[in-house]
Amino acid sequence: MQLRVGFEMTYLCAQPTPMMVALSIHPSRSADLVRPDALLTNPAVAITSYLDLFGNRCSRLVAPQGRFVLRSDAVLNDSGTPDVVEPRAPQTAVEDLPASALLYLLGSRYCETELLGDIAWQRFASVPPGWARVQAICDYVHGHIEFGYAHARHTRTAMEAHTEGRGVCRDYAHLAIALCRCMNIPARYCTGYLGDVGTDPPYGPMDFAAWFEAYLGDRWYTFDARNNVPRIGRVLVARGRDACDVALSSTFGANTLEGFRVWTDVVEAA
């Protein structure tokens, strides 16, 4: 199966504005690219790419004063298989975790483990450790939060999502991540493309999606508390401790986001 994925963002900048963006497909999917996901701008500007501390491919540029468009349109091969489900995956004892996973046990900007610890242990201590415990957390978060784009707030934390009981996909991910970490399960935030492949209509508006990965046994597994079912066609862009580490764009100057489009489509065979 082939997927066409991309975005277009239109900014109005009050003055030349430095930007850092995490909008490139993750290096782990580079071999799947049929048409590269080059960042295109109008007007054209110089772009420098780099790998951040989490291994994400990021870019930096300076947007000129006035209207500025940032765009990408890629095609990549995809297995067409749903997210892996492994109910027998065990929970790894903290002392046996690889050093690279330890960071994802700690609280972070949007995942306040110190506030959610008692709630997590009261609700999930009786659930068998491992896959069943992570799935129980997903089930709880999926039922606890009411989804709605009108509920979006970029400053909402995991604890606030729990208290308010509403949010968007990033809030589901943050709350599930925080609860996993409280239960000594490493969990990290993911953002990327997720279309409607394999789902029934009606389809909602396209946006970048958020999900998370939990470390069980000896590897990372994908979980999605928002949809709470294995999905097809998930394309990773970036991962980190939470949304603060993988902001789509960080701008350093006054600007207005005037337009925003995202697409994820199956490429029909000729």
Backbone as JSON, one array per atom type, in Angstrom:
{
  "sequence": "MQLRVGFEMTYLCAQPTPMMVALSIHPSRSADLVRPDALLTNPAVAITSYLDLFGNRCSRLVAPQGRFVLRSDAVLNDSGTPDVVEPRAPQTAVEDLPASALLYLLGSRYCETELLGDIAWQRFASVPPGWARVQAICDYVHGHIEFGYAHARHTRTAMEAHTEGRGVCRDYAHLAIALCRCMNIPARYCTGYLGDVGTDPPYGPMDFAAWFEAYLGDRWYTFDARNNVPRIGRVLVARGRDACDVALSSTFGANTLEGFRVWTDVVEAA",
  "N": [[0.85, -1.18, 0.0], [0.46, 2.28, -0.74], [0.87, 5.52, 0.61], [-0.12, 8.91, 0.47], [1.04, 11.7, 2.0], [0.92, 14.83, 3.69], [1.17, 18.41, 4.28], [0.06, 21.83, 4.62], [0.9, 24.98, 5.72], [0.05, 28.27, 6.46], [1.4, 31.32, 7.26], [1.25, 34.6, 8.66], [3.56, 36.94, 9.05], [4.82, 39.41, 11.24], [7.32, 40.46, 11.14], [10.64, 39.49, 9.99], [10.97, 36.14, 10.95], [12.41, 33.77, 12.95], [12.18, 30.2, 12.81], [11.7, 26.94, 14.18], [11.0, 23.71, 13.16], [9.27, 20.61, 13.43], [8.49, 18.65, 11.26], [9.1, 16.79, 9.41], [9.02, 13.47, 8.06], [9.72, 10.77, 10.21], [13.07, 9.54, 10.68], [13.1, 6.74, 10.87], [11.32, 5.87, 8.99], [12.4, 6.52, 6.6], [13.36, 4.81, 4.58], [11.05, 3.99, 3.4], [10.09, 5.97, 1.81], [8.82, 7.05, -1.24], [8.36, 9.31, -2.74], [10.15, 12.03, -1.79], [9.82, 13.85, 1.34], [10.31, 16.65, 1.13], [10.71, 19.9, 2.52], [8.94, 22.67, 1.42], [8.81, 26.12, 0.61], [7.09, 29.24, 0.31], [7.46, 32.61, 0.06], [10.63, 31.31, -1.27], [13.06, 30.14, 1.05], [16.16, 29.71, 2.85], [16.81, 26.53, 4.27], [17.78, 24.62, 7.01], [18.57, 21.39, 8.09], [18.46, 19.14, 10.9], [19.18, 16.61, 13.4], [17.38, 16.15, 16.35], [17.64, 15.83, 20.0], [16.16, 13.58, 20.43], [16.27, 12.1, 18.19], [14.69, 12.92, 16.09], [13.96, 14.28, 12.85], [14.49, 17.54, 12.22], [13.96, 21.01, 11.27], [15.28, 24.28, 10.56], [14.64, 27.73, 9.94], [14.19, 31.03, 8.56], [11.38, 32.85, 8.43], [10.14, 35.23, 6.13], [9.03, 38.69, 6.42], [5.52, 39.2, 6.23], [3.19, 37.25, 4.23], [3.65, 33.76, 4.47], [4.28, 30.53, 3.34], [4.46, 27.18, 4.25], [5.18, 23.92, 3.24], [4.66, 20.42, 2.48], [4.73, 17.36, 0.65], [4.47, 14.1, 0.36], [5.07, 10.69, -0.73], [4.8, 7.4, 0.4], [5.7, 3.96, 1.0], [3.7, 1.58, 2.73], [3.06, -0.97, 5.11], [0.41, -1.69, 5.41], [-0.67, -3.09, 7.47], [-2.29, -3.47, 10.67], [-1.64, -1.76, 13.84], [0.65, -3.4, 16.02], [-0.43, -5.97, 18.2], [0.18, -7.4, 21.26], [-0.67, -9.27, 23.61], [0.72, -10.79, 25.5], [2.98, -9.44, 26.19], [5.34, -8.59, 28.6], [5.66, -6.59, 31.64], [8.55, -4.77, 32.2], [10.87, -4.91, 34.8], [11.95, -2.07, 36.66], [14.68, -1.97, 37.31], [15.74, -3.51, 35.32], [15.4, -2.22, 32.95], [16.5, -0.79, 29.83], [19.0, 1.8, 29.66], [18.27, 3.83, 27.91], [15.52, 3.97, 28.08], [14.85, 4.97, 30.54], [14.46, 7.73, 30.86], [11.85, 8.09, 30.09], [10.31, 7.36, 32.19], [10.0, 9.43, 33.86], [8.43, 12.44, 35.15], [7.19, 15.13, 33.07], [6.86, 18.19, 31.11], [4.08, 18.27, 30.3], [3.09, 16.05, 31.54], [2.34, 15.24, 34.5], [3.51, 13.32, 36.7], [3.77, 13.36, 39.45], [1.4, 14.37, 40.4], [-0.52, 12.6, 39.57], [0.01, 10.11, 40.57], [-1.24, 8.8, 42.84], [-3.85, 8.44, 41.89], [-3.36, 6.75, 39.71], [-2.29, 4.39, 40.94], [-4.41, 3.64, 42.57], [-6.33, 2.93, 40.68], [-5.15, 1.08, 38.9], [-3.44, -0.74, 40.11], [-4.37, -3.28, 40.7], [-4.6, -4.5, 38.26], [-3.2, -6.92, 36.08], [0.33, -6.71, 35.54], [2.08, -5.38, 32.66], [1.08, -5.81, 29.23], [-1.73, -5.89, 29.64], [-2.13, -4.03, 31.67], [-1.34, -1.57, 30.48], [-3.24, -1.48, 28.46], [-5.55, -1.33, 30.01], [-5.22, 1.22, 31.08], [-5.42, 2.72, 28.72], [-8.08, 2.13, 28.04], [-9.4, 3.34, 30.17], [-8.67, 6.09, 29.89], [-9.69, 6.57, 27.33], [-12.44, 6.37, 27.79], [-12.79, 8.33, 29.7], [-12.18, 10.91, 28.77], [-13.78, 13.37, 26.87], [-13.91, 13.79, 23.46], [-13.21, 16.56, 21.31], [-12.72, 19.1, 18.91], [-13.26, 21.65, 19.62], [-12.52, 21.67, 22.21], [-9.82, 21.98, 22.31], [-6.74, 23.01, 23.7], [-3.66, 24.4, 23.94], [-2.11, 24.49, 26.19], [-2.98, 22.63, 28.0], [-2.52, 20.19, 30.5], [-1.74, 16.77, 31.49], [-2.93, 16.24, 34.0], [-4.82, 18.28, 34.08], [-6.39, 17.52, 31.91], [-7.43, 15.19, 32.95], [-8.92, 16.19, 35.08], [-10.71, 17.97, 33.81], [-11.9, 16.36, 31.91], [-12.06, 16.39, 29.12], [-10.88, 17.03, 25.74], [-8.39, 16.83, 23.11], [-6.61, 14.68, 20.77], [-3.92, 14.85, 21.68], [-4.25, 15.28, 24.38], [-5.4, 12.9, 25.29], [-3.18, 11.26, 24.82], [-1.22, 12.43, 26.52], [-2.35, 12.04, 29.1], [-2.57, 9.23, 29.25], [0.15, 8.54, 28.97], [1.25, 9.72, 31.3], [-0.06, 8.25, 33.31], [0.87, 5.67, 32.75], [3.63, 6.03, 33.29], [3.46, 6.56, 36.01], [2.89, 4.02, 36.87], [5.26, 2.76, 36.59], [5.96, 2.16, 33.96], [7.7, 2.8, 31.1], [6.9, 5.44, 28.89], [6.29, 7.21, 25.88], [5.67, 10.14, 23.93], [4.11, 10.5, 20.75], [3.85, 11.94, 17.5], [2.25, 12.41, 14.34], [1.14, 11.37, 11.06], [-2.14, 10.16, 10.59], [-4.51, 8.67, 8.87], [-7.78, 7.8, 7.62], [-7.72, 5.15, 6.92], [-9.06, 1.98, 6.57], [-11.2, 2.45, 8.27], [-14.66, 3.22, 8.99], [-16.88, 5.54, 7.34], [-18.75, 8.34, 8.8], [-16.01, 10.63, 8.02], [-13.8, 12.62, 9.94], [-12.37, 15.99, 10.07], [-9.04, 16.36, 8.76], [-5.99, 16.22, 10.6], [-2.81, 16.58, 12.23], [-1.93, 13.74, 14.16], [-1.87, 12.39, 17.53], [-0.33, 9.94, 19.53], [0.92, 7.24, 21.62], [3.85, 5.45, 22.78], [4.64, 2.52, 24.57], [7.0, 0.91, 26.67], [7.5, -2.43, 26.78], [8.47, -5.66, 27.82], [11.01, -6.17, 25.71], [10.9, -4.07, 23.92], [9.42, -1.22, 22.18], [5.94, -0.51, 22.01], [3.09, 0.48, 20.09], [0.41, 2.48, 21.22], [-2.9, 3.82, 21.39], [-4.82, 5.91, 22.89], [-6.87, 7.6, 22.19], [-8.25, 6.6, 19.84], [-8.27, 3.89, 20.46], [-8.23, 1.4, 19.23], [-6.48, -0.92, 17.12], [-4.83, 0.62, 14.39], [-4.48, 1.34, 10.85], [-1.9, 2.48, 8.67], [-0.34, 4.37, 10.06], [1.9, 7.03, 10.37], [4.86, 7.96, 11.55], [6.1, 11.08, 12.69], [7.5, 12.49, 14.75], [8.89, 11.87, 18.03], [8.91, 12.12, 21.63], [9.3, 13.26, 25.07], [6.9, 14.53, 25.68], [4.35, 16.66, 24.21], [5.71, 19.06, 24.23], [8.32, 18.55, 23.48], [8.1, 17.93, 20.81], [6.93, 19.91, 19.26], [5.12, 21.02, 16.45], [5.78, 23.42, 15.17], [7.95, 25.97, 16.24], [7.99, 29.29, 16.86], [9.66, 32.45, 16.71], [8.81, 35.23, 17.12], [6.3, 37.72, 16.37], [3.39, 36.43, 14.89], [0.73, 35.13, 12.8], [-1.18, 32.24, 12.4], [-2.61, 31.59, 9.5], [-3.66, 29.67, 7.79], [-4.21, 26.11, 7.61], [-3.67, 22.9, 6.64], [-3.92, 19.34, 6.39], [-3.13, 16.21, 4.93], [-3.8, 12.76, 4.36], [-3.79, 10.15, 2.39], [-4.76, 7.19, 0.63], [-2.89, 5.96, -2.05], [-4.22, 5.28, -5.05], [-4.02, 2.39, -7.11], [-2.7, 2.47, -10.41]],
  "CA": [[0.0, 0.0, 0.0], [1.17, 3.55, -0.72], [0.16, 6.64, 1.21], [0.3, 10.28, 0.19], [0.88, 12.46, 3.23], [1.49, 16.16, 3.58], [0.53, 19.52, 5.0], [0.33, 23.2, 4.18], [0.67, 25.96, 6.77], [0.22, 29.65, 5.99], [1.64, 32.25, 8.35], [1.41, 36.03, 8.4], [4.6, 37.34, 10.0], [4.94, 40.87, 11.4], [8.71, 40.78, 10.81], [11.36, 38.24, 9.78], [10.7, 35.33, 12.13], [13.05, 32.45, 13.01], [11.31, 29.07, 13.11], [12.16, 25.57, 14.26], [9.85, 22.89, 12.86], [9.4, 19.15, 13.44], [7.44, 18.32, 10.3], [9.6, 15.78, 8.47], [8.76, 12.09, 8.44], [10.77, 10.27, 11.09], [14.11, 8.78, 9.97], [12.81, 5.31, 10.84], [10.5, 5.58, 7.81], [13.06, 7.08, 5.41], [13.48, 3.8, 3.52], [9.74, 3.77, 2.79], [9.71, 7.12, 1.0], [8.85, 6.94, -2.7], [8.56, 10.71, -3.1], [10.67, 12.63, -0.55], [8.98, 14.83, 2.03], [11.07, 17.9, 1.19], [9.97, 21.08, 2.94], [8.89, 23.7, 0.39], [8.31, 27.37, 1.16], [6.76, 30.33, -0.61], [8.63, 32.61, -0.81], [11.69, 30.37, -0.95], [14.05, 30.56, 2.05], [17.15, 28.69, 3.18], [16.38, 25.61, 5.32], [18.83, 23.75, 7.55], [18.01, 20.25, 8.8], [19.29, 18.56, 11.95], [18.54, 15.64, 14.28], [17.32, 16.65, 17.72], [18.11, 14.92, 21.03], [15.34, 12.37, 20.43], [16.42, 11.43, 16.9], [13.73, 13.43, 15.11], [14.53, 15.15, 11.82], [13.9, 18.86, 12.37], [14.48, 22.02, 10.35], [15.24, 25.66, 11.03], [14.56, 28.68, 8.85], [13.7, 32.36, 8.93], [10.27, 33.27, 7.58], [10.2, 36.67, 5.86], [7.86, 39.47, 6.8], [4.39, 39.03, 5.32], [2.59, 35.91, 4.12], [4.67, 32.73, 4.3], [3.66, 29.21, 3.24], [5.34, 26.04, 4.48], [4.42, 22.82, 2.67], [5.34, 19.17, 2.15], [3.8, 16.42, 0.02], [5.28, 12.91, 0.17], [4.45, 9.38, -0.95], [5.63, 6.36, 1.0], [5.16, 2.62, 1.1], [3.26, 1.19, 4.06], [2.74, -2.4, 5.14], [-1.03, -1.9, 5.37], [-1.08, -3.91, 8.6], [-2.64, -2.67, 11.85], [-0.71, -1.7, 14.96], [0.92, -4.7, 16.65], [-1.07, -6.28, 19.48], [0.9, -8.51, 21.89], [-1.19, -9.33, 24.98], [1.64, -11.47, 26.41], [4.15, -8.6, 26.46], [5.43, -8.38, 30.06], [6.2, -5.34, 32.14], [9.95, -4.92, 32.56], [11.23, -4.29, 36.08], [12.71, -0.82, 36.47], [16.12, -2.23, 37.37], [16.15, -4.22, 34.11], [15.15, -1.4, 31.77], [17.69, -0.18, 29.22], [19.21, 3.19, 30.07], [17.58, 4.73, 26.99], [14.1, 4.04, 28.41], [14.63, 5.52, 31.88], [13.96, 9.1, 30.75], [10.42, 8.06, 29.86], [9.63, 7.06, 33.45], [9.98, 10.65, 34.66], [7.47, 13.47, 34.81], [7.63, 16.1, 32.08], [6.09, 19.44, 31.07], [2.63, 18.04, 30.21], [2.75, 14.76, 32.16], [2.71, 15.46, 35.9], [3.4, 12.05, 37.43], [3.67, 13.6, 40.89], [0.0, 14.67, 40.71], [-1.4, 11.51, 39.14], [0.46, 8.84, 41.11], [-2.25, 8.14, 43.69], [-4.96, 8.03, 41.01], [-2.91, 5.61, 38.92], [-2.17, 3.17, 41.74], [-5.75, 3.23, 43.03], [-7.12, 2.37, 39.59], [-4.51, 0.07, 38.06], [-2.57, -1.65, 40.84], [-4.94, -4.64, 40.69], [-4.55, -5.03, 36.9], [-1.92, -7.61, 35.87], [1.32, -5.85, 34.88], [2.37, -5.69, 31.26], [0.15, -5.32, 28.21], [-3.08, -5.7, 30.2], [-2.16, -2.79, 32.45], [-1.33, -0.44, 29.55], [-4.54, -1.45, 27.79], [-6.53, -0.83, 30.98], [-5.03, 2.67, 31.12], [-6.01, 3.26, 27.48], [-9.54, 2.02, 28.16], [-9.86, 4.36, 31.11], [-8.51, 7.42, 29.29], [-10.62, 6.65, 26.21], [-13.78, 6.61, 28.32], [-12.84, 9.47, 30.63], [-12.07, 12.19, 28.07], [-14.7, 13.65, 25.76], [-13.15, 14.37, 22.36], [-13.82, 17.64, 20.55], [-11.75, 20.12, 18.52], [-13.58, 22.87, 20.36], [-11.9, 21.56, 23.54], [-8.36, 22.07, 22.19], [-6.01, 24.08, 24.4], [-2.29, 23.92, 23.82], [-1.45, 24.49, 27.49], [-3.6, 21.64, 28.9], [-1.65, 19.13, 30.97], [-2.41, 15.49, 31.74], [-3.79, 16.38, 35.18], [-5.96, 19.12, 33.7], [-7.26, 16.7, 31.06], [-8.16, 14.27, 33.83], [-9.89, 16.96, 35.87], [-11.73, 18.56, 32.94], [-12.59, 15.28, 31.21], [-12.26, 16.7, 27.71], [-9.65, 17.38, 25.07], [-8.13, 16.31, 21.77], [-5.77, 13.48, 20.82], [-2.72, 15.05, 22.49], [-4.62, 15.17, 25.79], [-5.49, 11.47, 25.55], [-1.82, 10.72, 24.89], [-0.54, 12.91, 27.73], [-2.89, 11.4, 30.3], [-2.16, 7.82, 29.23], [1.59, 8.51, 29.23], [1.5, 10.02, 32.71], [-0.53, 7.12, 34.12], [1.83, 4.58, 32.55], [4.85, 6.33, 34.03], [3.16, 6.38, 37.43], [2.9, 2.58, 37.12], [6.62, 2.3, 36.29], [6.04, 1.73, 32.56], [8.18, 3.89, 30.24], [5.95, 5.82, 27.84], [6.74, 8.4, 25.16], [4.68, 10.81, 23.09], [4.35, 10.42, 19.31], [2.97, 12.71, 16.62], [2.43, 12.04, 12.94], [-0.03, 11.28, 10.2], [-3.02, 9.0, 10.76], [-5.71, 8.9, 8.09], [-8.97, 7.01, 7.91], [-7.58, 3.86, 6.27], [-9.64, 0.85, 7.29], [-12.3, 2.85, 9.15], [-15.92, 3.51, 8.32], [-17.32, 6.94, 7.39], [-18.21, 9.6, 8.26], [-14.66, 10.96, 8.4], [-13.63, 13.96, 10.48], [-11.34, 16.8, 9.41], [-7.69, 15.85, 8.94], [-5.05, 16.98, 11.42], [-1.78, 15.7, 12.75], [-2.46, 12.91, 15.24], [-0.97, 12.08, 18.64], [-0.5, 8.65, 20.19], [2.09, 7.05, 22.47], [4.49, 4.15, 22.78], [4.99, 2.02, 25.89], [8.07, -0.08, 26.62], [7.12, -3.69, 27.43], [9.39, -6.71, 27.41], [12.28, -5.62, 25.23], [10.67, -3.19, 22.78], [8.34, -0.23, 22.26], [4.69, -0.84, 21.32], [2.19, 1.62, 19.84], [-0.93, 2.51, 21.84], [-3.65, 5.01, 20.96], [-5.95, 6.03, 23.8], [-7.95, 8.34, 21.52], [-9.04, 5.68, 19.02], [-8.34, 2.68, 21.28], [-8.26, 0.2, 18.4], [-5.33, -0.91, 16.2], [-5.11, 1.38, 13.18], [-3.64, 1.11, 9.68], [-1.38, 3.67, 8.01], [0.22, 5.35, 11.0], [3.2, 7.49, 9.87], [5.51, 8.73, 12.61], [6.89, 12.27, 12.4], [8.44, 12.77, 15.84], [8.56, 11.36, 19.35], [9.64, 12.75, 22.72], [8.7, 13.04, 26.38], [5.52, 14.97, 25.54], [4.19, 17.55, 23.07], [6.68, 20.16, 24.29], [9.53, 18.14, 22.77], [7.85, 17.68, 19.38], [6.05, 20.94, 18.7], [5.21, 21.07, 15.0], [6.56, 24.61, 14.84], [8.26, 26.92, 17.3], [8.27, 30.56, 16.18], [10.32, 33.42, 17.59], [8.38, 36.52, 16.64], [4.85, 37.84, 16.22], [2.86, 35.87, 13.65], [-0.61, 34.55, 12.85], [-1.37, 31.08, 11.54], [-3.8, 31.91, 8.71], [-4.19, 28.49, 7.12], [-3.64, 24.86, 8.08], [-4.27, 21.71, 6.0], [-3.18, 18.09, 6.48], [-3.78, 15.14, 4.17], [-3.29, 11.39, 4.4], [-4.65, 9.46, 1.44], [-4.24, 6.0, -0.04], [-2.62, 6.15, -3.47], [-4.9, 4.24, -5.8], [-3.21, 1.77, -8.15], [-3.03, 2.95, -11.76]],
  "C": [[0.89, 1.24, 0.0], [0.26, 4.63, -0.14], [0.75, 7.95, 0.72], [0.0, 11.1, 1.43], [1.51, 13.84, 3.06], [0.7, 17.19, 4.37], [0.83, 20.82, 4.28], [-0.05, 24.15, 5.31], [0.95, 27.35, 6.21], [0.3, 30.59, 7.18], [1.63, 33.68, 7.82], [2.35, 36.56, 9.47], [4.74, 38.86, 10.03], [6.35, 41.35, 11.07], [9.42, 39.46, 10.5], [11.36, 37.41, 11.07], [11.43, 33.99, 12.08], [12.04, 31.38, 13.42], [12.14, 27.8, 13.27], [10.92, 24.69, 14.05], [10.22, 21.42, 12.93], [8.28, 18.61, 12.56], [7.88, 17.28, 9.27], [9.27, 14.38, 8.97], [9.97, 11.53, 9.18], [11.79, 9.44, 10.32], [13.86, 7.28, 9.91], [11.95, 4.9, 9.65], [11.15, 6.06, 6.52], [13.12, 6.09, 4.26], [12.16, 3.56, 2.81], [9.35, 4.88, 1.81], [9.89, 6.84, -0.49], [9.04, 8.32, -3.3], [8.96, 11.44, -1.83], [9.74, 13.69, 0.02], [9.74, 16.14, 2.21], [10.16, 19.04, 1.65], [10.08, 22.14, 1.85], [8.31, 24.97, 1.01], [8.01, 28.36, 0.03], [6.56, 31.6, 0.22], [9.71, 31.63, -0.33], [12.66, 30.97, 0.07], [15.03, 29.42, 2.26], [16.64, 27.86, 4.36], [17.56, 24.74, 5.72], [18.19, 22.63, 8.36], [18.99, 19.73, 9.84], [18.5, 17.49, 12.69], [18.54, 16.18, 15.7], [17.76, 15.56, 18.71], [17.35, 13.6, 21.04], [15.42, 11.62, 19.11], [15.41, 11.83, 15.86], [14.43, 14.32, 14.1], [13.79, 16.49, 11.83], [14.55, 19.83, 11.39], [14.39, 23.39, 11.01], [15.31, 26.59, 9.82], [14.15, 30.03, 9.41], [12.61, 32.74, 7.94], [10.34, 34.77, 7.35], [8.95, 37.39, 6.37], [6.77, 39.29, 5.75], [3.87, 37.61, 5.31], [3.66, 34.9, 3.76], [4.0, 31.36, 4.34], [4.74, 28.14, 3.39], [4.56, 24.79, 4.1], [5.29, 21.59, 2.48], [4.3, 18.22, 1.57], [4.61, 15.18, -0.38], [4.43, 11.7, -0.15], [5.37, 8.34, -0.34], [4.91, 5.03, 1.0], [4.79, 2.32, 2.54], [2.83, -0.27, 4.03], [1.24, -2.67, 5.01], [-1.54, -2.78, 6.5], [-1.39, -3.03, 9.81], [-1.5, -2.63, 12.86], [-0.56, -3.08, 15.59], [0.19, -4.82, 17.98], [-0.37, -7.51, 20.05], [0.49, -8.61, 23.36], [-0.25, -10.0, 25.98], [2.87, -10.64, 26.75], [4.22, -8.28, 27.95], [5.89, -6.97, 30.4], [7.63, -5.6, 32.61], [10.23, -4.21, 33.89], [12.12, -3.08, 35.84], [14.2, -1.1, 36.44], [16.64, -2.95, 36.14], [15.93, -3.42, 32.84], [16.46, -0.91, 31.16], [17.78, 1.29, 29.61], [18.43, 4.16, 29.2], [16.1, 4.9, 27.31], [13.83, 4.77, 29.71], [14.07, 6.92, 31.85], [12.44, 9.13, 30.69], [9.62, 7.5, 31.04], [9.35, 8.33, 34.24], [8.86, 11.59, 34.23], [8.06, 14.45, 33.81], [6.62, 17.25, 32.01], [4.58, 19.2, 31.11], [2.18, 16.77, 30.92], [3.21, 14.76, 33.62], [2.51, 14.17, 36.71], [3.21, 12.27, 38.92], [2.23, 13.9, 41.32], [-0.93, 13.5, 40.45], [-1.05, 10.16, 39.75], [-0.59, 8.11, 41.92], [-3.42, 7.64, 42.85], [-4.57, 6.78, 40.24], [-2.89, 4.33, 39.75], [-3.52, 2.7, 42.28], [-6.51, 2.5, 41.92], [-6.48, 1.14, 38.94], [-3.59, -0.89, 38.8], [-3.06, -3.09, 40.78], [-4.93, -5.28, 39.3], [-3.21, -5.73, 36.7], [-0.93, -6.71, 35.12], [1.57, -6.3, 33.45], [1.32, -5.11, 30.34], [-1.23, -5.01, 28.79], [-3.18, -4.4, 30.97], [-2.17, -1.57, 31.53], [-2.67, -0.34, 28.84], [-5.64, -0.96, 28.74], [-6.43, 0.69, 31.12], [-5.64, 3.31, 29.88], [-7.53, 3.23, 27.56], [-10.09, 3.11, 29.06], [-9.81, 5.75, 30.49], [-9.51, 7.61, 28.15], [-12.04, 6.97, 26.69], [-13.91, 7.86, 29.15], [-12.86, 10.81, 29.93], [-13.09, 12.27, 26.94], [-13.92, 14.37, 24.66], [-13.93, 15.5, 21.7], [-12.78, 18.69, 20.2], [-12.02, 21.44, 19.23], [-12.94, 22.86, 21.75], [-10.39, 21.78, 23.5], [-7.82, 23.26, 22.98], [-4.56, 23.64, 24.51], [-1.54, 23.9, 25.15], [-1.99, 23.4, 28.42], [-2.62, 20.51, 29.23], [-2.45, 17.84, 31.18], [-3.37, 15.6, 32.93], [-5.01, 17.23, 34.86], [-6.92, 18.36, 32.8], [-8.07, 15.73, 31.91], [-9.24, 15.0, 34.6], [-11.03, 17.47, 35.01], [-12.51, 17.5, 32.17], [-12.88, 15.58, 29.75], [-10.94, 17.09, 27.08], [-9.59, 16.84, 23.66], [-7.08, 15.2, 21.9], [-4.52, 13.66, 21.68], [-3.03, 14.92, 23.97], [-4.81, 13.71, 26.19], [-4.09, 10.89, 25.73], [-1.12, 11.15, 26.17], [-1.04, 12.21, 28.98], [-2.47, 9.94, 30.36], [-0.68, 7.68, 29.54], [1.88, 8.71, 30.71], [1.08, 8.85, 33.6], [0.38, 5.91, 33.96], [3.1, 4.82, 33.36], [4.64, 6.17, 35.53], [3.2, 4.9, 37.83], [4.22, 1.94, 36.73], [6.76, 1.68, 34.9], [6.54, 2.9, 31.74], [7.17, 4.16, 29.12], [6.41, 7.11, 27.2], [5.68, 8.85, 24.16], [5.09, 10.73, 21.62], [3.37, 11.33, 18.57], [3.26, 12.33, 15.18], [1.13, 12.07, 12.18], [-0.83, 10.02, 10.54], [-4.32, 9.3, 10.04], [-6.84, 7.99, 8.51], [-8.92, 5.62, 7.28], [-8.17, 2.77, 7.15], [-10.75, 1.19, 8.25], [-13.54, 3.2, 8.33], [-16.25, 5.0, 8.39], [-18.44, 7.1, 8.41], [-16.82, 9.9, 8.81], [-14.59, 12.4, 8.9], [-12.58, 14.73, 9.72], [-9.95, 16.24, 9.72], [-6.86, 16.82, 9.78], [-3.88, 16.05, 11.7], [-2.34, 14.98, 13.97], [-1.4, 12.75, 16.33], [-1.33, 10.71, 19.2], [0.69, 8.45, 21.1], [2.64, 5.64, 22.3], [4.86, 3.79, 24.21], [6.05, 0.93, 25.74], [7.66, -1.29, 27.45], [8.04, -4.79, 26.92], [10.72, -6.11, 27.0], [12.1, -4.68, 24.05], [9.55, -2.2, 23.08], [7.15, -0.69, 21.44], [3.83, 0.41, 21.19], [0.86, 1.42, 20.54], [-1.58, 3.84, 21.47], [-4.9, 5.13, 21.81], [-7.12, 6.78, 23.18], [-8.84, 7.39, 20.72], [-9.26, 4.34, 19.71], [-8.62, 1.41, 20.49], [-7.01, 0.24, 17.52], [-5.72, -0.22, 14.9], [-4.08, 1.05, 12.1], [-3.13, 2.46, 9.17], [-0.87, 4.75, 8.93], [1.63, 5.73, 10.53], [3.81, 8.43, 10.91], [6.26, 9.93, 12.05], [7.93, 12.49, 13.49], [7.95, 12.15, 17.13], [9.44, 12.03, 20.4], [8.95, 12.48, 24.04], [7.22, 13.44, 26.38], [5.48, 15.97, 24.39], [5.18, 18.71, 23.07], [7.93, 19.82, 23.5], [9.33, 18.06, 21.26], [6.83, 18.67, 18.81], [6.22, 20.99, 17.19], [6.02, 22.27, 14.55], [6.75, 25.45, 16.1], [8.71, 28.2, 16.61], [8.78, 31.58, 17.18], [10.08, 34.82, 17.05], [6.88, 36.53, 16.44], [4.4, 37.3, 14.86], [1.46, 35.33, 13.89], [-0.67, 33.36, 11.9], [-2.69, 31.28, 10.79], [-4.44, 30.7, 8.06], [-3.47, 27.23, 7.57], [-4.38, 23.7, 7.43], [-3.34, 20.52, 6.18], [-3.91, 17.06, 5.64], [-3.04, 13.82, 4.36], [-4.24, 10.55, 3.57], [-3.97, 8.2, 0.91], [-4.04, 6.32, -1.51], [-3.23, 4.97, -4.24], [-3.99, 3.71, -6.91], [-3.67, 2.23, -9.53], [-3.7, 1.84, -12.56]]
}
